[in-house]
């Protein structure tokens, strides 16, 4: 059995705006547990930036806790939920397997067996970190329930919006347009197989709009793009920032709908038939699609995380998915 090790490390937000790497002790795996050696993790730009800046509202502290978070908001807090690693101790069927876990940035950790999901052999660890975002996109589409032939816009070509757009391409006859203020995202849209438009040039009369820009301007654009009786599904989380929503004008006369989608619970459309574990497994299966690699736009070493998160939170490190590399070689096959 692997002894308790004190040479492991984890990233913590010491206080708003300041991160650090701290030593941690990791026990051996007990019955029903696995010990995982991290290969890759990734920064969830929107949520982790809010956490880093101390922007989680007090009334949302309990709701926004990550599954294996240590500490409390606004800090010190160990936060994160996009981790891929290799099982180095646990049940024989999992030994040596590559798994995804909703764990903070840490070099190794012990969690219950049911907290990990095996990564398919043909999904590399660098892509597998997207599982949390693809899972969120899956839940959003369960909520939105797009129909064959729908005209759909996704406002906000960030990581989540791009994941949603790619999944929409699998529905026959659906016309998908990514809408973003950054014209540089046109190439990403091309790689994902969807259309692209700036806010001022996007076609209206959309049956469905999914909003993921986390800006009031983006939400106004989403509402303006709807056809009569159309629906905006709001995927953004604004933290403690107030947001002005334009519900005057034609909002009522056109009988428009604005609803929220959040990944914390399985969509009511499938609740009772699908579990969160099944949702994660589905996300990893969907990541067999190599088109998602266009979303992997940057990588840094684990020890650089304090500086990396500060730059991401300040808007000084643009991109989509920023991966974090650990000491373990990541180019080995995913599963033994």
C-alpha positions in Angstrom: 0.0 0.0 0.0 1.2 3.5 -0.8 2.2 5.4 2.4 0.9 8.8 3.3 2.9 11.3 1.1 3.7 14.8 2.1 5.4 15.8 -1.2 2.2 16.6 -3.0 1.1 20.1 -3.9 -2.2 22.0 -4.5 -3.2 25.4 -5.8 -5.0 27.7 -3.4 -6.5 31.1 -3.6 -5.0 32.6 -0.4 -7.2 35.7 -0.6 -9.0 37.5 -3.5 -6.4 38.3 -6.2 -3.6 36.1 -4.7 -2.9 32.4 -5.4 -0.2 30.1 -4.1 1.0 26.5 -4.3 0.8 24.7 -0.9 2.1 21.4 0.2 -0.5 18.7 1.0 -0.5 15.3 2.5 -2.3 12.6 0.5 -3.3 9.3 2.3 -3.3 5.9 0.7 -6.6 4.8 -0.8 -8.9 3.1 1.5 -11.7 0.7 0.7 -13.9 2.1 -2.1 -11.4 4.8 -2.9 -8.8 5.5 -5.6 -5.6 7.4 -5.5 -5.1 9.5 -8.7 -1.8 10.9 -10.0 -2.8 14.1 -12.0 -1.8 14.3 -15.7 -3.6 17.4 -16.7 -6.1 19.9 -15.3 -7.7 23.0 -16.8 -8.9 26.4 -15.7 -12.6 27.1 -16.0 -12.1 30.7 -17.1 -15.4 32.2 -16.0 -16.0 30.5 -12.7 -12.4 30.3 -11.5 -11.8 34.0 -12.4 -14.8 34.9 -10.2 -13.5 32.8 -7.4 -10.0 34.2 -7.8 -11.3 37.8 -7.7 -13.5 37.0 -4.6 -16.7 37.5 -6.6 -18.9 34.7 -5.3 -21.9 36.3 -3.6 -22.3 35.2 0.1 -25.7 33.8 -0.6 -24.2 31.5 -3.3 -21.3 30.1 -1.2 -23.0 26.8 -0.5 -24.3 26.4 -4.0 -21.0 27.1 -5.7 -18.9 24.8 -3.6 -16.9 22.4 -5.9 -17.2 18.7 -5.1 -13.7 18.5 -3.4 -13.2 22.1 -2.4 -11.2 22.8 0.7 -11.6 26.1 2.5 -14.3 28.7 2.0 -15.0 31.7 -0.2 -13.5 34.2 -0.6 -10.4 32.5 0.7 -8.3 30.7 1.6 -9.9 28.2 -0.8 -8.8 25.3 -3.0 -11.1 25.4 -6.0 -11.3 23.8 -9.4 -13.1 20.9 -11.1 -11.4 19.9 -14.4 -8.8 17.2 -13.6 -7.5 14.1 -15.5 -5.1 11.6 -14.0 -4.0 8.0 -13.8 -5.2 5.7 -11.0 -2.1 4.5 -9.1 -4.0 2.8 -6.2 -7.5 1.3 -5.9 -9.6 -1.5 -7.3 -7.7 -3.8 -9.8 -10.2 -2.9 -12.6 -9.1 0.8 -12.3 -5.4 0.5 -11.7 -3.5 2.3 -14.5 -6.7 3.7 -16.0 -6.9 7.3 -17.0 -9.9 9.0 -15.3 -11.7 12.3 -15.1 -12.6 13.9 -11.8 -14.2 17.1 -10.6 -11.1 17.9 -8.4 -9.2 21.1 -7.8 -5.7 21.6 -9.1 -3.5 19.2 -7.2 -0.6 16.8 -8.1 -2.3 13.7 -6.5 -5.5 13.0 -4.6 -7.7 10.3 -3.0 -11.4 10.3 -3.8 -14.3 7.7 -3.7 -14.4 5.3 -6.7 -17.7 6.8 -7.8 -16.1 10.2 -8.2 -14.0 9.2 -11.2 -15.1 8.3 -14.7 -12.8 6.3 -17.0 -11.6 8.2 -20.1 -12.0 6.4 -23.4 -8.8 5.0 -24.8 -9.0 7.3 -27.9 -9.4 10.5 -25.9 -6.1 12.1 -24.9 -5.7 13.6 -21.4 -5.3 17.1 -22.8 -8.7 16.9 -24.5 -10.4 15.0 -21.7 -10.1 18.0 -19.4 -13.0 19.5 -21.5 -15.3 16.9 -20.0 -16.7 19.3 -17.4 -17.5 21.9 -20.1 -19.0 19.4 -22.5 -21.1 18.0 -19.6 -22.4 21.5 -19.1 -23.2 21.8 -22.8 -25.0 18.5 -22.7 -27.2 19.7 -19.8 -27.9 22.9 -21.6 -29.1 21.1 -24.7 -31.3 18.9 -22.5 -32.8 22.1 -21.1 -33.1 23.8 -24.5 -34.4 20.8 -26.4 -33.6 22.0 -29.9 -35.7 20.5 -32.7 -34.7 19.1 -36.1 -34.3 22.1 -38.5 -34.2 24.8 -35.8 -32.4 28.1 -36.5 -30.1 28.4 -33.5 -27.6 31.1 -32.4 -25.0 30.7 -29.7 -24.1 34.1 -28.3 -20.6 34.1 -26.8 -17.8 32.1 -28.5 -16.0 31.2 -25.3 -15.3 27.7 -24.3 -18.8 26.8 -23.2 -20.4 28.5 -26.2 -18.1 26.6 -28.6 -18.9 23.3 -26.9 -22.6 23.9 -27.3 -22.2 24.9 -30.9 -20.3 21.8 -31.8 -22.8 19.5 -30.1 -25.6 21.3 -32.0 -24.1 20.2 -35.3 -25.1 16.7 -34.6 -28.8 17.5 -34.9 -30.1 17.1 -38.4 -31.1 20.2 -40.3 -30.1 22.6 -37.5 -28.5 25.9 -38.6 -26.0 27.0 -36.0 -24.3 30.4 -35.8 -21.7 31.5 -33.2 -22.1 35.2 -32.4 -19.2 37.0 -30.8 -17.6 40.5 -30.7 -14.2 38.9 -31.4 -13.8 38.4 -35.1 -10.8 36.2 -34.4 -13.2 33.5 -33.3 -14.4 33.0 -36.9 -11.6 30.5 -37.5 -12.7 28.5 -34.4 -16.3 28.5 -35.7 -15.0 27.2 -39.1 -13.1 24.4 -37.4 -16.3 23.5 -35.4 -18.4 23.4 -38.5 -20.7 26.3 -37.6 -21.4 29.7 -39.0 -20.0 32.9 -37.4 -21.3 36.5 -37.1 -20.6 39.6 -35.1 -23.5 41.0 -33.0 -24.4 43.6 -35.6 -24.5 41.2 -38.5 -26.1 38.1 -37.0 -29.4 36.9 -38.7 -32.5 37.3 -36.5 -35.7 35.2 -36.4 -33.9 32.5 -34.4 -36.0 29.7 -32.9 -33.6 29.3 -30.1 -30.6 31.3 -28.7 -28.2 30.0 -26.1 -26.4 32.8 -24.3 -22.9 32.2 -22.9 -21.1 35.6 -23.0 -21.7 36.5 -19.4 -22.3 40.2 -20.5 -25.4 42.3 -20.4 -24.8 43.3 -24.0 -24.6 39.7 -25.1 -27.9 39.0 -23.3 -29.5 41.9 -25.1 -28.2 40.5 -28.4 -29.6 37.1 -27.6 -33.1 38.5 -27.0 -33.0 40.6 -30.1 -32.2 37.6 -32.3 -35.3 35.6 -31.4 -38.2 34.9 -33.6 -41.7 35.3 -32.1 -42.2 32.9 -29.2 -38.5 31.9 -29.3 -36.4 31.1 -26.3 -33.1 32.3 -24.8 -31.4 29.8 -22.6 -29.1 31.6 -20.2 -25.9 29.7 -19.5 -23.8 32.6 -18.0 -23.1 33.0 -14.4 -22.5 36.6 -13.3 -21.5 36.1 -9.7 -22.3 39.3 -7.7 -22.5 41.6 -10.7 -25.9 43.2 -11.4 -27.2 42.7 -15.0 -29.7 44.9 -16.7 -32.1 42.9 -18.9 -34.2 44.6 -21.6 -37.7 43.2 -21.1 -39.5 46.2 -22.6 -40.2 46.8 -26.2 -41.3 43.7 -28.1 -40.4 41.2 -25.4 -44.0 40.7 -24.2 -45.7 41.2 -27.6 -43.5 38.6 -29.2 -44.1 36.2 -26.3 -40.4 35.5 -25.8 -39.0 33.2 -23.1 -35.8 33.7 -21.0 -34.8 30.7 -18.9 -31.7 29.6 -17.0 -29.7 26.4 -17.3 -27.2 25.3 -14.7 -25.1 22.1 -14.5 -25.5 21.6 -10.7 -28.5 19.4 -11.3 -29.5 17.2 -14.2 -32.0 18.9 -16.5 -35.6 18.2 -15.5 -36.2 17.0 -19.1 -34.2 13.8 -18.3 -34.1 13.8 -14.5 -35.0 10.4 -13.1 -33.7 8.7 -16.3 -30.1 10.0 -16.3 -27.6 10.5 -13.5 -24.8 12.9 -13.2 -22.3 10.0 -13.6 -24.0 9.1 -16.8 -23.8 12.7 -18.0 -20.1 12.8 -17.4 -19.6 9.5 -19.2 -21.6 10.8 -22.2 -19.4 14.0 -22.3 -16.3 11.9 -22.4 -17.7 9.7 -25.1 -18.6 12.9 -27.2 -14.9 14.0 -26.7 -13.8 11.2 -29.1 -14.5 14.0 -31.7 -11.1 15.5 -32.5 -12.8 18.8 -33.6 -12.7 19.8 -29.9 -8.9 20.1 -30.1 -9.3 23.6 -31.6 -10.5 24.7 -28.1 -7.2 23.8 -26.5 -5.5 27.2 -26.9 -2.8 27.3 -24.2 -0.9 25.3 -21.6 1.3 26.1 -18.6 3.1 24.1 -15.9 1.4 23.5 -12.5 3.9 25.7 -10.7 2.9 28.6 -12.9 -0.8 28.5 -11.8 -0.7 31.5 -9.4 0.5 33.7 -12.2 -1.6 32.1 -14.8 -4.9 32.5 -12.9 -4.0 36.1 -12.0 -3.5 36.8 -15.7 -6.7 35.0 -16.8 -8.8 36.8 -14.1 -7.3 40.2 -15.3 -8.1 39.4 -18.9 -4.4 39.4 -19.8 -4.2 35.8 -21.0 -6.8 35.3 -23.7 -7.9 32.0 -25.2 -10.4 29.2 -24.7 -9.2 26.2 -22.7 -6.0 26.8 -20.8 -4.5 23.5 -19.7 -2.2 22.8 -16.8 0.5 20.2 -17.2 1.9 18.1 -14.4 5.1 16.1 -13.9 3.7 12.9 -15.3 4.2 12.1 -19.0 0.9 12.8 -20.6 1.4 11.3 -24.0 1.1 7.7 -22.9 -2.1 5.8 -23.9 -5.0 6.8 -21.8 -5.8 3.4 -20.3 -3.8 0.3 -19.6 
